[in-house]
Every structure is written in structure tokens, then in C-alpha cells.
């Protein structure tokens, strides 16, 4: 069986945001065993798994990625949408646009310290859409 749903996330400020609970609250009943794929339908935001306990990890992600891919680099040609746009596309490609998570006993089978991050790379990204596909 395959079930698919769309989740529209509220607008988040630029940064790395723990959204595990938001996603879990909007999911249908999960099967006993299966897989869940999450696709973010945007080219300037990403989705990943990482530390869910210490918020300094998310701040360090932001600092590191901004150092790795700075705004206003003179090599960028795609600049019409603002200084945060091209870096956002590059960061989204590095982080990725999808996750696959196992389902066990009707729950997401995440590690103890793992959480789902929305990685918002634009200063004003707006609402973000996720397509969630559940395979059982």
C-alpha cells in the first residue's frame, strides 16, 4: 500500500528548525512496518536529520553553512532575487530535499537524539510544502 499526503509548514525565519512533532501531528495512522519518504518541494530550503536535544547544534549549522557558502560572492550570476537566494540554492543542494525514515510499530523509527530539521535558507522563505509518502 502507498499513501500520500501534503503538509504545508508555516513560515519559519532563516535557520534550522526542529519539525518532527509538526510532521508527526499531521500524519495519518502509520502502518506497523514500512517506510516514510518526505520531499520538500522547494529549491531554497532543505530537510535533514540531526541532533534533536541541544539547540546550539542548529545555530552551529547556520554559522557553518554561512561561512561555507557566503552571500554576495562575486562569482554568483543568479542575483535577481536577493543576496540570500543563490546561497540558498547551493545550501539546499548540499543538504538535500528528501528523507526516508523507517516505520516500526506504527511509529517513526528515529534514533534517540534524531529529529527532522527544516533547513530554511531564505531570509523570508514563506510557507513550505512537504509531500509525505508512506509505503507499507
BATI-280731 format. One line per field, with one value per residue: y, x, z of N, C-alpha, C, O in turn. Coordinates in steps of 0.1 Angstrom, whole numbers. Example, Ala and Ser with C-alpha at 12.3 -4.5 7.8 and 13.67 -1.06 7.14 Angstrom:
# BATI-280731
n_Y [-57 -22]
n_X [132 128]
n_Z [78 71]
ca_Y [-45 -11]
ca_X [123 137]
ca_Z [78 71]
c_Y [-33 0]
c_X [132 129]
c_Z [78 79]
o_Y [-33 11]
o_X [142 134]
o_Z [85 80]
***
This chain:
# BATI-280731
n_Y [-12 23 55 89 123 158 183 215 237 262 296 300 316 323 296 266 243 224 201 177 170 186 174 147 151 156 134 105 75 54 25 -8 -17 -2 24 59 85 118 147 179 205 226 248 263 256 230 196 175 151 153 162 164 175 196 229 245 231 235 262 262 248 267 288 276 268 293 304 286 289 319 349 374 367 374 356 347 346 345 366 382 378 385 387 365 344 328 316 301 282 267 257 242 222 209 200 186 174 154 128 95 75 47 29 15 -5 12 37 64 54 67 76 79 106 119 142 157 182 213 231 263 284 309 344 352 329 320 299 264 235 200 168 138 104 73 40 8]
n_X [8 4 4 -3 4 1 19 17 39 42 55 89 116 149 171 177 153 136 112 100 78 57 54 47 23 6 4 -12 -26 1 15 22 48 71 80 87 88 99 95 107 93 108 135 151 153 159 158 166 181 191 207 184 182 200 198 220 233 218 222 249 250 239 258 281 273 268 294 306 292 289 269 265 288 311 311 286 260 233 214 191 170 178 204 204 194 208 229 211 200 224 230 207 210 233 224 200 168 151 140 142 126 125 95 84 64 42 53 76 109 132 165 175 185 177 162 139 148 137 154 158 168 164 159 133 114 88 57 63 61 56 58 46 51 40 49 38]
n_Z [0 -7 6 4 14 18 35 47 59 83 79 85 101 88 92 111 119 142 133 138 155 144 119 127 140 119 104 89 104 110 94 107 99 77 53 53 32 28 10 3 -14 -27 -38 -23 3 27 39 67 89 123 154 181 206 218 211 203 183 160 156 152 127 111 113 102 76 65 65 48 24 15 14 -13 -29 -54 -76 -81 -105 -106 -92 -90 -73 -48 -22 -6 -21 -42 -26 -10 -28 -33 -7 -3 -22 -11 14 9 -4 4 26 39 62 84 95 124 144 142 144 137 132 146 157 192 196 173 151 128 106 93 70 66 42 32 39 41 35 35 35 35 15 20 7 17 16 23 26 29]
ca_Y [0 36 66 102 135 171 191 229 242 277 303 300 325 316 288 252 242 210 200 163 170 192 163 136 155 157 121 96 63 47 10 -15 -16 5 35 72 95 132 156 193 210 239 247 272 250 216 187 166 145 156 164 170 179 208 239 250 224 241 275 259 245 280 295 268 269 307 305 278 295 333 358 384 363 379 346 344 353 345 375 390 376 390 382 352 334 318 307 292 271 259 250 232 210 202 193 176 177 143 119 82 71 35 29 3 -5 24 50 67 47 76 73 87 120 123 149 162 196 221 240 274 292 323 353 353 318 317 286 254 223 187 156 127 92 62 27 -3]
ca_X [0 11 -5 5 -3 9 19 21 45 41 67 99 127 161 178 174 141 131 98 95 64 48 51 40 9 -2 4 -23 -22 12 15 31 61 71 89 81 96 95 101 104 91 114 149 159 152 162 153 177 180 202 205 171 182 207 196 232 237 211 229 262 248 236 270 290 268 270 308 309 285 285 261 272 300 311 310 272 253 218 213 179 160 183 217 203 188 218 234 200 200 236 228 196 216 242 216 191 154 142 145 134 127 117 84 83 54 33 60 89 120 143 174 172 188 175 150 137 150 135 166 153 179 160 155 118 110 73 53 70 53 62 50 49 47 41 49 36]
ca_Z [0 -7 10 2 19 17 47 45 71 85 76 96 98 83 102 112 128 145 129 139 161 134 109 133 143 107 96 91 111 103 94 117 94 64 51 50 24 29 -1 4 -28 -28 -42 -14 16 27 50 71 103 131 169 185 220 220 201 197 171 149 154 146 113 104 112 94 62 61 63 36 13 19 5 -20 -35 -68 -86 -84 -116 -103 -81 -92 -62 -35 -19 1 -30 -48 -15 -6 -37 -31 5 -4 -29 -3 25 2 -5 8 37 40 76 86 104 132 155 139 148 130 139 146 168 204 195 159 148 114 105 82 68 58 38 27 50 41 26 34 38 27 12 21 2 26 10 33 20 39]
c_Y [13 46 79 113 146 178 205 234 257 283 303 310 317 309 274 249 228 209 186 163 175 181 152 139 156 145 113 84 56 32 5 -14 -9 15 48 80 109 140 170 199 224 237 256 268 236 209 177 161 149 157 171 175 193 218 245 243 231 255 273 255 258 288 289 270 283 310 298 284 309 340 368 380 368 369 343 353 354 353 384 389 379 382 368 341 324 310 297 280 261 251 239 220 202 194 183 180 166 135 106 77 57 37 15 5 8 37 52 61 56 72 83 102 126 131 154 177 202 231 251 283 306 331 353 342 316 303 276 241 210 177 144 114 81 49 17 -17]
c_X [9 1 4 -4 6 7 24 26 43 55 76 110 139 167 173 164 137 116 93 81 54 44 43 26 0 -2 -9 -18 -11 10 24 46 60 82 81 91 90 102 97 104 96 129 157 157 155 156 164 173 192 198 192 171 188 205 209 237 231 218 242 261 246 250 280 286 270 285 312 304 280 276 270 286 300 310 296 267 238 216 200 170 166 196 216 198 198 224 224 199 212 234 218 202 225 234 207 177 145 149 136 137 119 106 84 73 46 40 72 100 132 152 170 174 185 161 150 139 145 147 161 165 176 157 140 113 96 70 61 61 61 52 55 43 50 39 48 36]
c_Z [0 -3 9 8 18 30 43 58 72 81 88 92 93 94 101 122 129 142 130 144 151 124 115 136 131 98 99 100 103 104 104 112 80 63 49 43 26 18 2 -10 -30 -31 -33 0 15 39 54 85 110 146 172 199 223 209 195 185 159 146 148 131 106 102 102 79 57 58 50 23 16 9 -2 -26 -50 -79 -90 -96 -113 -90 -81 -80 -48 -31 -12 -9 -35 -37 -10 -15 -35 -18 4 -12 -20 8 19 4 0 19 36 54 77 96 110 143 154 143 139 138 138 158 180 202 181 158 134 115 92 81 60 55 33 40 52 31 25 38 29 26 13 15 10 19 20 25 31 32]
o_Y [13 47 79 114 145 179 206 235 264 276 305 312 304 314 270 253 221 216 183 156 170 180 148 130 156 144 114 84 53 27 12 -11 -11 15 47 82 110 140 173 197 232 227 258 276 230 215 171 166 149 154 181 180 202 216 251 249 232 259 281 259 260 293 296 273 285 318 303 284 311 336 370 388 366 372 337 365 364 348 392 398 375 371 361 329 312 298 286 269 249 239 228 208 190 182 172 188 167 135 107 75 56 46 5 15 14 47 42 64 52 66 92 109 137 127 155 184 196 238 250 289 314 326 354 345 310 295 279 238 209 178 141 114 79 47 16 -27]
o_X [20 -10 15 -16 19 -4 35 19 43 65 72 112 139 168 167 166 135 108 82 72 43 32 33 17 -12 -7 -15 -6 -12 5 32 54 51 91 70 102 78 115 85 113 89 136 169 159 154 149 170 164 204 186 189 160 182 210 208 244 237 219 247 269 253 253 286 294 273 288 320 311 269 275 282 295 290 307 293 269 232 217 198 162 161 199 226 198 196 225 227 198 210 237 220 198 226 238 206 173 133 161 125 148 108 106 85 73 43 33 77 101 142 147 163 166 190 151 161 132 147 150 160 171 186 152 135 108 91 78 64 54 72 40 67 31 61 29 55 35]
o_Z [6 -9 12 6 17 36 37 68 61 80 99 80 95 106 91 134 120 149 125 138 151 120 110 135 132 87 109 103 92 113 110 120 73 71 43 48 24 18 4 -18 -36 -28 -35 9 5 47 45 91 105 149 167 204 229 198 184 177 149 134 139 123 95 91 94 70 45 49 42 13 21 -3 2 -28 -57 -91 -100 -96 -118 -79 -72 -77 -38 -37 -11 -5 -33 -38 -6 -10 -35 -18 10 -8 -21 11 25 12 -1 20 31 59 72 105 104 150 164 145 133 150 131 168 178 207 178 164 127 122 82 91 47 64 31 50 63 21 15 43 18 36 7 17 10 17 24 19 41 39]
***
